[in-house]
């Protein structure tokens, strides 16, 4: 495998230097990552004829990532997705968070201010060797209202068979916290235009029923007989352009297994997503408005724990205690098929 290429990318508004790290394999696939937000800035994958195209939505400049990006390709935390009422109670202590989506907290808090969420922070490069990049971020106790002194590591590994693996690890000191991490890449396997012509399958017979603010009601409902039944591969289309739902995966938590399959019939590119997480948030970018991109131009497949778990004891726990090791893995496996439909 070629060695990573590290190049300057720019300087943040706060004066921090940002670098772009490119991993490549012998098959010609490559991924370019920023140490700002751990962003997947470019992912070149071959189509059925071997032609490469960037299959993730991205911003043209660092300034755009800082001020305009809807989490394109970024690492999200401390808590991916939503926490209702911007607060939760842990060990009898009420923790108040910044509300950045109505009355709720989205993706760990605001992107700006004195303590931006993880997607708008410069991460430390711990190692960049061979086919892998490891990033580290420290989040002090009380940052954005979250308890515990937290250190997070994320390793991106590009394999010879066109797979990008994301391995997350974290430890907390001082007191317990809640943690829910994901990457918020928007995929467009055609390399441009709409992604609504993609076909999708999700390995989930159930989903979290949401309220009007997209907060789980607590009900875990069957997809059978609804427009959310994606258990068989089918075109997304306008009928599913409103997808922004958390699907409960048909596998044990902590065991790596299938989450979703995305296919572009025109190019033949296929993305299989596997994860140790218990859920995947599927978002069809219905609210995207960042020229040249518009609604439906990308599909986010955010592997994660359930939204609002800190306020829902019946949901899988997102608690992390001192002395406990957090680990999570997600795999993006790229292949092609030779059949155009």
C-alpha positions, 0 to 999 in steps of 0.5 A: 500500500502507498504511504499516506500523503499529508498536505496543508489544507488551510487555516481555520477562522481561529488560526488552527492549521488543517491538513488533508491526508490521502490514503490509497490502495493498489486498486486505484481507490483513495480516500482523502480525510481532513484532521478538521472534523475527521471529514471524508473530503473525497472518496474515489471509487471505481464504476463497473468500467473502472472509472473513478468518481468521488462518491461523497458530497463535499465542500470546496473550501475549509471556510465552507466546511466551517460555516455552511456544511451540513456535516458532510463526511464529518465525525459527530459527537459527543452524541450523534442524532438528537437528545430531547429537551437538550437535557438528560439525567445521569446518576441523579444529576441533571445535565443541561445541553445547548439546544441547537435544533428547536428545543433539542440538542442535535449532534452534540451541540452547535457547530460554532461558539466556544465549544463546537461539536466534534465535527468542527474541531481540529483533531490530533493526528496520532498515526498516519502509516501505510493504509491507516490514519488515526485521529484523537480528540479530547473533550473536557468534563462539562464541555457543552454540558456533557459530564466526564473527561473524554478522549476519543480515537478514530482510525480509518483503514483502507484495505486492498479490496476497496473497503474503508473501515472506521474503528472508534475507541474512547475512554472517560475519566472522572465521572460517567458520560453518554456517548454516541459516535458516527460519521455523517458522510452523504453518499452519491454513488453516481458521482453527481446528480440525484441520489434518489435513483439509487436502490437501497436495502436496510437490514431492519424489520423495525424502526423508531417511531418519531414525533414531529421533531424527529424525537423517538416516541419510545415505540419500536414499530414494524416497517412491514406494510409501511413506506419504510419497509426497505428490507428488500432492495428498491429504488429510493425515488421521490416517494422516499425522499423524506427519509430521516429515520432510525432503523433498528438493525436485525442483529445483536448489538456489538456484533458486526453485521449488515446495516444497509446496501446502496446501489447505483444502477447506472454506474454499477457502484455498490456500497455495503455498510456493516457495523457493530452498532444497533441502528442506522439513521437513513437520511435522504437529504431532503433539506439539503440546500448547498449549491451545487447540491440540493434535496436528494443529492446524497444519502447518509447512512449513520451507524449509531446507537438510538437517539435520545437513549439517555432519556429512554432507559428501555433503549440500548445504553449509551453510558460510558463509565470510567475504566470502561473501554468504548469500541465501535466499528463500521465498514464501508465495502465498495464493489461493482455489479455488471448489470444495468437495470 
